[in-house]
């Protein structure tokens, strides 16, 4: 059934009102918990949890809206869901299309960053906590696609709030969907719950929970869905770094890896990745996630970058092989884009590290990254 522009605008306005109300309830808690003791921006503590029944109802409504705006975007842009294939090309394309028109793209935290800048506090605010929010402008939604984009924006911000106040419900919904994906025989199962992670406010504890769950079930998820989930996990790690930079810096300074068995997930992903003709699309999604897993394992990353004696014959062999494959990928047509994407992630993550962690693997890797890029594409400089 075709939905009119006026209905889309009305739905966007209702989501805007809900977002504004939730943001306003977060303000008093923020004003009493702001800390200025660090040179790294520090954001608010979690809002007061919503009553469990209300939170469950809200999550159900948000999931329904997510499914609706996804279908409407495909309809308006003239793109149909691609047919599944053995290596998951169809699902990979579907996930990447989530990033169009204001949705979060794998490897991009634009929506989350905008929300944080608009609603959260950092040192650059010079002690002021502004929560004026955005003004709703119906004139900005002159067509259905614009209205869908605005609705998606507000949906993301509401999900960010709900994941902060009632994380256990969001995580439970994602975990149930992952369990389903390990047993379903559907060619194209519903993946909408996975998108909740693209807007979730992940702190270190939540990321550890998600990493442990992923390490336990990833190998058993049907292959096309593995590609979709790997893309979402990449965005989720970036959400944690962007929303909790102080936690990220503490992890880097501790020279330890994050909990949740990330090294096991790394080994699984790398074993399923290569740049052969049959696996190139899968590898294009797996490689950026592999890079971010190394980023949240500072101890492993540093050993690989420095070159631990005997490391290639130890449990680090796949990590060494991955870093070497990035160099080789720069000189090949199939591996170029994934390799550059990984290097970009490394540079972005290094820029989020405090100067006091100059001895970290990420900071030590930067000269090598620049050298590899210059040798492969700017040899005359």
Secondary structure in CASP SS format (residue, H / E / C, confidence):
PFRMAT SS
TARGET T0000
AUTHOR 0000-0000-0000
METHOD secondary structure of the structure
MODEL  1
X C 1.00
X C 1.00
X C 1.00
X C 1.00
X H 1.00
X H 1.00
X H 1.00
X H 1.00
X H 1.00
X H 1.00
X H 1.00
X H 1.00
X H 1.00
X H 1.00
X H 1.00
X H 1.00
X H 1.00
X H 1.00
X H 1.00
X H 1.00
X H 1.00
X H 1.00
X H 1.00
X H 1.00
X H 1.00
X H 1.00
X H 1.00
X H 1.00
X H 1.00
X H 1.00
X H 1.00
X C 1.00
X C 1.00
X C 1.00
X C 1.00
X C 1.00
X C 1.00
X C 1.00
X C 1.00
X C 1.00
X C 1.00
X C 1.00
X C 1.00
X C 1.00
X C 1.00
X C 1.00
X C 1.00
X C 1.00
X C 1.00
X C 1.00
X C 1.00
X H 1.00
X H 1.00
X H 1.00
X H 1.00
X H 1.00
X H 1.00
X H 1.00
X H 1.00
X H 1.00
X H 1.00
X H 1.00
X H 1.00
X H 1.00
X H 1.00
X H 1.00
X H 1.00
X H 1.00
X H 1.00
X H 1.00
X H 1.00
X H 1.00
X H 1.00
X H 1.00
X H 1.00
X H 1.00
X H 1.00
X C 1.00
X C 1.00
X C 1.00
X C 1.00
X C 1.00
X C 1.00
X C 1.00
X C 1.00
X C 1.00
X C 1.00
X C 1.00
X H 1.00
X H 1.00
X H 1.00
X H 1.00
X H 1.00
X H 1.00
X H 1.00
X H 1.00
X H 1.00
X C 1.00
X C 1.00
X H 1.00
X H 1.00
X H 1.00
X C 1.00
X C 1.00
X C 1.00
X C 1.00
X C 1.00
X C 1.00
X C 1.00
X H 1.00
X H 1.00
X H 1.00
X H 1.00
X H 1.00
X H 1.00
X H 1.00
X H 1.00
X H 1.00
X H 1.00
X C 1.00
X C 1.00
X C 1.00
X H 1.00
X H 1.00
X H 1.00
X C 1.00
X C 1.00
X C 1.00
X C 1.00
X C 1.00
X C 1.00
X C 1.00
X C 1.00
X C 1.00
X C 1.00
X C 1.00
X C 1.00
X H 1.00
X H 1.00
X H 1.00
X C 1.00
X C 1.00
X C 1.00
X H 1.00
X H 1.00
X H 1.00
X H 1.00
X H 1.00
X H 1.00
X H 1.00
X H 1.00
X H 1.00
X H 1.00
X H 1.00
X H 1.00
X H 1.00
X H 1.00
X H 1.00
X H 1.00
X H 1.00
X H 1.00
X H 1.00
X H 1.00
X H 1.00
X H 1.00
X C 1.00
X H 1.00
X H 1.00
X H 1.00
X H 1.00
X H 1.00
X H 1.00
X H 1.00
X H 1.00
X H 1.00
X H 1.00
X H 1.00
X H 1.00
X H 1.00
X H 1.00
X H 1.00
X C 1.00
X C 1.00
X C 1.00
X C 1.00
X C 1.00
X C 1.00
X C 1.00
X C 1.00
X C 1.00
X C 1.00
X H 1.00
X H 1.00
X H 1.00
X H 1.00
X H 1.00
X H 1.00
X H 1.00
X H 1.00
X C 1.00
X C 1.00
X C 1.00
X C 1.00
X H 1.00
X H 1.00
X H 1.00
X H 1.00
X H 1.00
X H 1.00
X H 1.00
X H 1.00
X H 1.00
X H 1.00
X H 1.00
X H 1.00
X H 1.00
X H 1.00
X H 1.00
X H 1.00
X H 1.00
X C 1.00
X C 1.00
X H 1.00
X H 1.00
X H 1.00
X H 1.00
X H 1.00
X H 1.00
X H 1.00
X H 1.00
X H 1.00
X H 1.00
X H 1.00
X H 1.00
X H 1.00
X H 1.00
X H 1.00
X H 1.00
X H 1.00
X H 1.00
X H 1.00
X H 1.00
X H 1.00
X C 1.00
X H 1.00
X H 1.00
X H 1.00
X H 1.00
X H 1.00
X H 1.00
X H 1.00
X H 1.00
X H 1.00
X H 1.00
X C 1.00
X C 1.00
X E 1.00
X C 1.00
X C 1.00
X C 1.00
X C 1.00
X H 1.00
X H 1.00
X H 1.00
X H 1.00
X H 1.00
X H 1.00
X H 1.00
X H 1.00
X H 1.00
X H 1.00
X C 1.00
X C 1.00
X C 1.00
X C 1.00
X C 1.00
X C 1.00
X C 1.00
X C 1.00
X H 1.00
X H 1.00
X H 1.00
X H 1.00
X H 1.00
X H 1.00
X H 1.00
X H 1.00
X H 1.00
X H 1.00
X H 1.00
X H 1.00
X H 1.00
X H 1.00
X H 1.00
X H 1.00
X C 1.00
X E 1.00
X H 1.00
X H 1.00
X H 1.00
X H 1.00
X H 1.00
X H 1.00
X H 1.00
X H 1.00
X H 1.00
X C 1.00
X C 1.00
X C 1.00
X C 1.00
X H 1.00
X H 1.00
X H 1.00
X C 1.00
X C 1.00
X C 1.00
X H 1.00
X H 1.00
X H 1.00
X H 1.00
X H 1.00
X H 1.00
X H 1.00
X H 1.00
X H 1.00
X H 1.00
X H 1.00
X H 1.00
X H 1.00
X C 1.00
X C 1.00
X C 1.00
X C 1.00
X C 1.00
X C 1.00
X H 1.00
X H 1.00
X H 1.00
X H 1.00
X H 1.00
X H 1.00
X H 1.00
X H 1.00
X H 1.00
X H 1.00
X H 1.00
X H 1.00
X H 1.00
X H 1.00
X H 1.00
X H 1.00
X C 1.00
X C 1.00
X C 1.00
X H 1.00
X H 1.00
X H 1.00
X C 1.00
X C 1.00
X C 1.00
X H 1.00
X H 1.00
X H 1.00
X H 1.00
X H 1.00
X H 1.00
X H 1.00
X H 1.00
X H 1.00
X H 1.00
X H 1.00
X H 1.00
X H 1.00
X H 1.00
X H 1.00
X H 1.00
X H 1.00
X C 1.00
X C 1.00
X C 1.00
X C 1.00
END
